[in-house]
Amino acid sequence: MKISNIFGLTMSLVISLATVHRPALAAEPVVIASTGGAYDRALKEAWFDPFTAETGIPVTIVSATNAEMRTKASAMVKSGNVTWDLYLEGEIQAASEAHRLVTEDLTAFCLPFSTKADLAKNACAAGGALVQSTATLLAYRLKEGATRHPRTWADMWDTKSFPGGRAFPNFDDPWRVLAAALLADGVERDKLFPLDLDRGFAKLDKIRDEVTVWWKTGDQSVQGFRNEEYDLGQIWLTRARAMKNDALPIGWSYEASFLVGDRVALVKGAPHRDNALKLIAYWLDNPSVQAKACDVLSCTPPSTEALALMSEATRQSMPTAEDIRNHVIIPDAAWINANSATLLQRWNSWVR
């Protein structure tokens, strides 16, 4: 054999071996900000991990409070140094002007999903894709021998009949605390909005000394309950269900509840935009993924097919049509967004 042929074969072998042993370039990750704890674990197991297994695209979760997410997203966009791709935002805030300034309009992206029969009409919108709908509600510690449980916001204020520490959220979204105070003070649910702030804060004055936990994240509300820092609290249903799954002695009432939800939003200038959109599409396209997450969190998924796939036990724990008709309050998102600055200013002055 000619030397030149031997040399050629040798070089081919070297190149082949180098190709075999060369590490594959890792796919660029999607970075998503969320509120941590049990909520993130449910989304990771049901959504992010299967997505990565199918596409090879890793998902990095950054934990932050809702207020921190809004502040950070705004700062990144203003500076032009964007390191997040996605973040979870409350459905009310996702319809605000402040949200539109820092997120990409997904109207065009949403068009293919508008014809999917199983998806709710609001499943994909300019401000983001709907992850789930749930409730902010009154949760309480189940006590041995108790013959009555708190059911209404008036019960939350009744410290004689229901003793123990109280918990309320304290972040840049105080409408739900004021709304609970007004309902406890006798305001009818159909006359709740616009919120009477003077009356609401006056009612809050009466329970302030009983509040032992002002939580800023859903995970903090869980830890406070786990550590027996409070007995009655205004928390998210998704967190209450996670605690029940962990066999903690918790119950809740839909007679004291507000309908809320989360959307996943795309940050303007997201460094991994294409992969981020793939992650959103994976959620909307896979009812089984939605069902697995909402089975853990007792949330309502955007797909009716997903709802049908959820366990009977979970569906039994969710609000009934009667609950929704007679008790669950749908907040006035337009009023809340229009008055958010005033609400927050007055809240910060009161709560400090």
ZANU-379031 format. One record per residue (C-alpha): residue number from 1; x, z, y; residue in one letter. Coordinates in Angstrom, 2 decimals, always signed. Example, Ala and Ser with C-alpha at 12.3 -4.5 7.8 and 13.67 -1.06 7.14 Angstrom:
2
{1,{+12.30,+7.80,-4.50},'A'} {2,{+13.67,+7.14,-1.06},'S'} 
//
This chain:
352
{1,{+0.00,+0.00,+0.00},'M'} {2,{+1.26,-0.85,+3.43},'K'} {3,{+2.42,+2.03,+5.60},'I'} {4,{+0.00,+0.94,+8.30},'S'} {5,{-2.93,+1.28,+5.87},'N'} {6,{-1.78,+4.72,+4.75},'I'} {7,{-1.46,+5.77,+8.36},'F'} {8,{-4.95,+4.44,+9.11},'G'} {9,{-6.49,+6.26,+6.14},'L'} {10,{-4.69,+9.46,+7.11},'T'} {11,{-5.93,+9.27,+10.68},'M'} {12,{-9.46,+8.57,+9.48},'S'} {13,{-9.30,+11.63,+7.24},'L'} {14,{-8.03,+13.80,+10.09},'V'} {15,{-10.79,+12.59,+12.38},'I'} {16,{-13.42,+13.14,+9.68},'S'} {17,{-12.21,+16.66,+8.98},'L'} {18,{-12.10,+17.45,+12.67},'A'} {19,{-15.66,+16.21,+13.01},'T'} {20,{-16.82,+18.34,+10.10},'V'} {21,{-15.19,+21.52,+11.41},'H'} {22,{-15.87,+20.97,+15.10},'R'} {23,{-18.44,+23.59,+16.21},'P'} {24,{-21.74,+22.09,+17.32},'A'} {25,{-22.42,+22.42,+21.00},'L'} {26,{-25.09,+25.10,+21.51},'A'} {27,{-28.28,+24.02,+23.19},'A'} {28,{-28.72,+25.31,+26.71},'E'} {29,{-30.94,+28.39,+26.70},'P'} {30,{-34.23,+28.95,+28.45},'V'} {31,{-34.14,+32.09,+30.59},'V'} {32,{-37.48,+33.85,+31.02},'I'} {33,{-38.21,+37.07,+32.90},'A'} {34,{-40.81,+39.47,+31.51},'S'} {35,{-41.77,+43.14,+31.74},'T'} {36,{-40.02,+44.44,+28.62},'G'} {37,{-40.87,+46.66,+25.70},'G'} {38,{-43.62,+45.97,+23.17},'A'} {39,{-44.95,+43.02,+25.17},'Y'} {40,{-41.63,+41.19,+25.03},'D'} {41,{-41.19,+41.99,+21.35},'R'} {42,{-44.58,+40.48,+20.53},'A'} {43,{-43.82,+37.30,+22.48},'L'} {44,{-40.35,+37.04,+20.98},'K'} {45,{-41.54,+37.31,+17.39},'E'} {46,{-44.59,+35.09,+17.79},'A'} {47,{-43.38,+32.51,+20.32},'W'} {48,{-39.70,+32.51,+21.27},'F'} {49,{-38.12,+32.90,+17.81},'D'} {50,{-40.23,+30.17,+16.12},'P'} {51,{-39.55,+27.88,+19.10},'F'} {52,{-35.81,+28.41,+18.70},'T'} {53,{-36.01,+27.87,+14.94},'A'} {54,{-37.83,+24.56,+15.43},'E'} {55,{-35.92,+23.17,+18.42},'T'} {56,{-32.54,+24.89,+18.36},'G'} {57,{-33.10,+26.00,+21.95},'I'} {58,{-32.36,+29.72,+22.40},'P'} {59,{-34.55,+31.88,+24.64},'V'} {60,{-32.99,+34.62,+26.76},'T'} {61,{-35.32,+37.37,+28.00},'I'} {62,{-34.61,+39.21,+31.24},'V'} {63,{-36.58,+42.44,+31.73},'S'} {64,{-37.81,+43.38,+35.20},'A'} {65,{-40.79,+44.92,+36.94},'T'} {66,{-43.43,+42.61,+38.38},'N'} {67,{-42.24,+43.41,+41.89},'A'} {68,{-38.62,+42.72,+40.93},'E'} {69,{-39.57,+39.38,+39.40},'M'} {70,{-41.34,+38.22,+42.55},'R'} {71,{-38.52,+39.40,+44.80},'T'} {72,{-35.79,+37.94,+42.59},'K'} {73,{-37.51,+34.58,+42.17},'A'} {74,{-38.01,+34.28,+45.92},'S'} {75,{-34.39,+35.21,+46.66},'A'} {76,{-33.03,+32.73,+44.10},'M'} {77,{-35.08,+29.85,+45.48},'V'} {78,{-34.15,+30.65,+49.09},'K'} {79,{-30.43,+30.85,+48.26},'S'} {80,{-30.48,+27.81,+46.00},'G'} {81,{-28.81,+29.88,+43.26},'N'} {82,{-31.48,+29.84,+40.56},'V'} {83,{-30.54,+31.43,+37.22},'T'} {84,{-34.03,+31.94,+35.75},'W'} {85,{-36.20,+29.15,+34.42},'D'} {86,{-39.48,+30.95,+33.87},'L'} {87,{-41.14,+34.24,+34.69},'Y'} {88,{-44.42,+35.87,+33.79},'L'} {89,{-46.80,+36.44,+36.68},'E'} {90,{-50.23,+37.99,+36.98},'G'} {91,{-52.99,+35.40,+37.09},'E'} {92,{-54.21,+36.59,+40.51},'I'} {93,{-50.77,+36.31,+42.10},'Q'} {94,{-50.18,+32.94,+40.43},'A'} {95,{-52.89,+31.52,+42.70},'A'} {96,{-51.27,+32.81,+45.91},'S'} {97,{-49.35,+30.94,+48.58},'E'} {98,{-46.31,+33.17,+48.02},'A'} {99,{-46.25,+32.07,+44.38},'H'} {100,{-46.47,+28.39,+45.29},'R'} {101,{-43.43,+28.70,+47.53},'L'} {102,{-41.14,+29.72,+44.66},'V'} {103,{-42.59,+27.87,+41.66},'T'} {104,{-42.95,+24.25,+40.65},'E'} {105,{-46.43,+22.73,+40.74},'D'} {106,{-47.31,+22.04,+37.10},'L'} {107,{-50.36,+19.85,+37.79},'T'} {108,{-48.75,+16.71,+36.35},'A'} {109,{-47.34,+18.60,+33.37},'F'} {110,{-50.80,+20.01,+32.65},'C'} {111,{-52.59,+16.65,+32.41},'L'} {112,{-52.04,+16.10,+28.65},'P'} {113,{-53.41,+19.58,+27.94},'F'} {114,{-56.60,+19.06,+29.96},'S'} {115,{-58.09,+16.99,+27.14},'T'} {116,{-57.34,+19.46,+24.34},'K'} {117,{-60.75,+20.68,+23.19},'A'} {118,{-59.51,+24.07,+21.99},'D'} {119,{-57.90,+25.08,+25.29},'L'} {120,{-59.74,+26.89,+28.06},'A'} {121,{-60.23,+24.85,+31.23},'K'} {122,{-57.80,+27.11,+33.10},'N'} {123,{-55.19,+27.12,+30.30},'A'} {124,{-52.75,+25.06,+32.35},'C'} {125,{-52.81,+25.02,+36.13},'A'} {126,{-50.58,+24.37,+39.11},'A'} {127,{-49.32,+27.95,+39.16},'G'} {128,{-48.42,+28.11,+35.47},'G'} {129,{-49.75,+28.10,+31.93},'A'} {130,{-52.06,+30.88,+30.79},'L'} {131,{-50.34,+33.15,+28.29},'V'} {132,{-53.22,+35.51,+27.72},'Q'} {133,{-56.15,+37.33,+29.26},'S'} {134,{-56.53,+41.06,+28.87},'T'} {135,{-57.70,+44.13,+30.75},'A'} {136,{-56.38,+46.90,+32.93},'T'} {137,{-58.37,+49.88,+31.76},'L'} {138,{-58.77,+53.60,+31.25},'L'} {139,{-56.82,+54.85,+28.24},'A'} {140,{-56.77,+58.43,+27.00},'Y'} {141,{-55.15,+60.72,+24.48},'R'} {142,{-57.28,+61.46,+21.44},'L'} {143,{-57.39,+65.23,+21.07},'K'} {144,{-58.26,+67.06,+17.88},'E'} {145,{-61.71,+68.64,+18.07},'G'} {146,{-62.76,+66.78,+21.20},'A'} {147,{-66.50,+65.99,+21.22},'T'} {148,{-66.39,+63.79,+24.32},'R'} {149,{-64.02,+61.12,+25.50},'H'} {150,{-63.63,+59.77,+29.03},'P'} {151,{-65.52,+56.51,+29.53},'R'} {152,{-65.67,+55.75,+33.26},'T'} {153,{-63.43,+55.92,+36.30},'W'} {154,{-65.52,+58.93,+37.44},'A'} {155,{-64.28,+60.66,+34.27},'D'} {156,{-60.72,+59.91,+35.32},'M'} {157,{-61.35,+62.02,+38.41},'W'} {158,{-63.13,+64.77,+36.45},'D'} {159,{-60.19,+67.05,+35.77},'T'} {160,{-62.38,+69.96,+34.62},'K'} {161,{-64.10,+68.08,+31.80},'S'} {162,{-60.97,+66.09,+30.95},'F'} {163,{-57.86,+68.11,+31.82},'P'} {164,{-54.34,+66.73,+31.65},'G'} {165,{-51.94,+64.61,+33.63},'G'} {166,{-52.97,+61.23,+35.03},'R'} {167,{-51.09,+57.94,+35.22},'A'} {168,{-51.52,+55.01,+37.59},'F'} {169,{-49.47,+51.88,+38.28},'P'} {170,{-47.27,+51.85,+41.36},'N'} {171,{-45.95,+48.39,+42.14},'F'} {172,{-46.74,+45.67,+44.65},'D'} {173,{-50.26,+45.11,+43.33},'D'} {174,{-52.34,+48.21,+44.23},'P'} {175,{-55.83,+46.70,+44.29},'W'} {176,{-56.72,+47.97,+40.79},'R'} {177,{-55.98,+51.61,+41.68},'V'} {178,{-58.13,+51.40,+44.82},'L'} {179,{-60.89,+49.61,+42.92},'A'} {180,{-60.94,+52.40,+40.31},'A'} {181,{-61.13,+55.01,+43.07},'A'} {182,{-64.10,+53.27,+44.69},'L'} {183,{-65.95,+52.95,+41.38},'L'} {184,{-65.27,+56.64,+40.73},'A'} {185,{-66.74,+57.37,+44.15},'D'} {186,{-69.99,+55.63,+43.26},'G'} {187,{-69.55,+52.08,+44.57},'V'} {188,{-71.59,+49.59,+42.54},'E'} {189,{-69.54,+47.02,+40.62},'R'} {190,{-71.26,+44.06,+42.34},'D'} {191,{-70.42,+45.57,+45.74},'K'} {192,{-66.81,+46.44,+45.01},'L'} {193,{-65.22,+43.59,+46.98},'F'} {194,{-64.17,+43.54,+49.72},'P'} {195,{-62.51,+46.86,+48.99},'L'} {196,{-63.27,+49.70,+51.39},'D'} {197,{-59.70,+50.90,+51.84},'L'} {198,{-60.50,+54.02,+53.87},'D'} {199,{-62.96,+55.23,+51.26},'R'} {200,{-60.63,+54.31,+48.40},'G'} {201,{-57.65,+56.22,+49.78},'F'} {202,{-59.85,+59.22,+50.57},'A'} {203,{-60.90,+59.31,+46.90},'K'} {204,{-57.29,+58.96,+45.77},'L'} {205,{-56.37,+61.98,+47.89},'D'} {206,{-58.54,+64.07,+45.55},'K'} {207,{-56.57,+63.21,+42.42},'I'} {208,{-53.09,+62.69,+43.78},'R'} {209,{-51.79,+66.11,+42.68},'D'} {210,{-52.90,+65.41,+39.09},'E'} {211,{-50.89,+62.20,+38.79},'V'} {212,{-47.82,+62.88,+36.67},'T'} {213,{-46.74,+59.28,+36.05},'V'} {214,{-46.61,+56.46,+38.59},'W'} {215,{-45.51,+53.66,+36.31},'W'} {216,{-43.78,+50.49,+37.47},'K'} {217,{-43.62,+48.63,+34.15},'T'} {218,{-45.86,+48.45,+31.12},'G'} {219,{-43.03,+49.88,+29.05},'D'} {220,{-42.85,+52.90,+31.35},'Q'} {221,{-46.58,+53.52,+30.82},'S'} {222,{-45.93,+53.50,+27.07},'V'} {223,{-43.01,+55.91,+27.27},'Q'} {224,{-44.97,+58.27,+29.51},'G'} {225,{-47.77,+58.46,+26.95},'F'} {226,{-45.37,+58.76,+24.05},'R'} {227,{-43.59,+61.65,+25.80},'N'} {228,{-46.95,+63.37,+26.52},'E'} {229,{-46.41,+63.10,+30.28},'E'} {230,{-50.07,+62.16,+30.82},'Y'} {231,{-53.41,+62.27,+28.99},'D'} {232,{-55.48,+59.76,+30.96},'L'} {233,{-54.08,+56.62,+32.51},'G'} {234,{-54.85,+53.28,+34.03},'Q'} {235,{-52.76,+50.94,+31.87},'I'} {236,{-52.84,+47.46,+30.36},'W'} {237,{-54.79,+46.93,+27.15},'L'} {238,{-51.81,+45.08,+25.69},'T'} {239,{-49.75,+48.28,+25.97},'R'} {240,{-52.56,+50.51,+24.71},'A'} {241,{-52.93,+48.34,+21.60},'R'} {242,{-49.17,+48.40,+21.01},'A'} {243,{-49.29,+52.20,+21.07},'M'} {244,{-52.20,+52.24,+18.64},'K'} {245,{-50.20,+49.96,+16.35},'N'} {246,{-47.47,+52.60,+16.45},'D'} {247,{-50.02,+55.23,+15.32},'A'} {248,{-50.08,+57.07,+18.64},'L'} {249,{-53.34,+59.01,+19.31},'P'} {250,{-54.81,+56.69,+21.94},'I'} {251,{-58.26,+55.40,+22.77},'G'} {252,{-59.60,+53.31,+25.65},'W'} {253,{-62.82,+52.37,+27.39},'S'} {254,{-64.09,+48.96,+28.44},'Y'} {255,{-66.59,+50.74,+30.70},'E'} {256,{-63.63,+51.28,+33.02},'A'} {257,{-61.79,+47.95,+32.98},'S'} {258,{-60.72,+44.97,+35.05},'F'} {259,{-60.10,+41.49,+33.67},'L'} {260,{-56.52,+40.36,+34.25},'V'} {261,{-54.11,+37.88,+32.70},'G'} {262,{-50.58,+36.48,+32.69},'D'} {263,{-49.26,+33.02,+33.42},'R'} {264,{-45.82,+31.65,+32.70},'V'} {265,{-44.46,+29.96,+35.83},'A'} {266,{-41.56,+27.52,+36.32},'L'} {267,{-39.12,+28.56,+39.04},'V'} {268,{-38.26,+25.84,+41.56},'K'} {269,{-34.80,+24.50,+40.76},'G'} {270,{-34.84,+25.93,+37.23},'A'} {271,{-31.44,+25.10,+35.67},'P'} {272,{-32.96,+24.27,+32.29},'H'} {273,{-36.20,+22.71,+33.46},'R'} {274,{-36.77,+20.34,+30.55},'D'} {275,{-36.22,+23.02,+27.92},'N'} {276,{-38.42,+25.42,+29.87},'A'} {277,{-41.28,+22.92,+29.85},'L'} {278,{-40.79,+22.48,+26.11},'K'} {279,{-41.22,+26.22,+25.67},'L'} {280,{-44.48,+26.20,+27.67},'I'} {281,{-45.78,+23.20,+25.72},'A'} {282,{-44.92,+24.93,+22.44},'Y'} {283,{-47.21,+27.81,+23.42},'W'} {284,{-50.12,+25.60,+24.43},'L'} {285,{-49.76,+23.31,+21.42},'D'} {286,{-49.66,+26.02,+18.74},'N'} {287,{-52.79,+28.15,+18.24},'P'} {288,{-51.10,+30.01,+15.37},'S'} {289,{-48.35,+31.18,+17.73},'V'} {290,{-50.89,+32.41,+20.27},'Q'} {291,{-52.86,+34.14,+17.51},'A'} {292,{-49.84,+36.00,+16.20},'K'} {293,{-48.97,+37.37,+19.64},'A'} {294,{-52.52,+38.33,+20.55},'C'} {295,{-53.09,+39.96,+17.18},'D'} {296,{-50.43,+42.47,+18.17},'V'} {297,{-51.51,+42.83,+21.79},'L'} {298,{-55.34,+42.61,+21.55},'S'} {299,{-55.29,+39.85,+24.14},'C'} {300,{-57.46,+36.75,+24.45},'T'} {301,{-55.39,+33.57,+23.89},'P'} {302,{-56.07,+30.35,+25.82},'P'} {303,{-57.04,+28.52,+22.61},'S'} {304,{-60.35,+29.05,+20.82},'T'} {305,{-58.63,+27.99,+17.60},'E'} {306,{-56.13,+30.81,+18.12},'A'} {307,{-58.94,+33.30,+18.61},'L'} {308,{-60.46,+32.22,+15.28},'A'} {309,{-57.11,+32.77,+13.54},'L'} {310,{-56.79,+36.36,+14.73},'M'} {311,{-57.58,+39.21,+12.40},'S'} {312,{-61.05,+40.68,+12.23},'E'} {313,{-59.62,+44.11,+13.11},'A'} {314,{-58.17,+42.76,+16.35},'T'} {315,{-61.34,+40.93,+17.31},'R'} {316,{-63.30,+44.13,+16.71},'Q'} {317,{-61.04,+45.98,+19.16},'S'} {318,{-61.60,+43.47,+21.97},'M'} {319,{-64.41,+43.71,+24.54},'P'} {320,{-67.79,+42.49,+23.33},'T'} {321,{-70.02,+40.06,+25.20},'A'} {322,{-72.07,+43.09,+26.26},'E'} {323,{-68.95,+44.84,+27.56},'D'} {324,{-68.02,+41.79,+29.60},'I'} {325,{-71.54,+41.37,+30.94},'R'} {326,{-72.15,+45.02,+31.84},'N'} {327,{-68.79,+46.64,+32.46},'H'} {328,{-65.67,+44.48,+32.72},'V'} {329,{-65.01,+43.61,+36.36},'I'} {330,{-63.61,+40.23,+37.37},'I'} {331,{-61.54,+40.89,+40.50},'P'} {332,{-61.93,+38.80,+43.63},'D'} {333,{-58.60,+36.98,+43.50},'A'} {334,{-59.12,+35.16,+46.81},'A'} {335,{-59.75,+38.42,+48.68},'W'} {336,{-56.83,+40.18,+47.00},'I'} {337,{-54.38,+37.41,+47.88},'N'} {338,{-55.67,+37.11,+51.44},'A'} {339,{-55.27,+40.85,+52.00},'N'} {340,{-52.19,+41.54,+49.88},'S'} {341,{-49.91,+42.40,+52.83},'A'} {342,{-52.36,+44.92,+54.28},'T'} {343,{-53.03,+46.42,+50.85},'L'} {344,{-49.34,+46.87,+50.13},'L'} {345,{-48.53,+48.30,+53.55},'Q'} {346,{-51.24,+50.92,+53.31},'R'} {347,{-50.39,+51.68,+49.69},'W'} {348,{-46.68,+52.21,+50.41},'N'} {349,{-47.52,+54.52,+53.31},'S'} {350,{-49.84,+56.57,+51.11},'W'} {351,{-47.92,+56.76,+47.84},'V'} {352,{-44.50,+57.77,+49.14},'R'} 
//
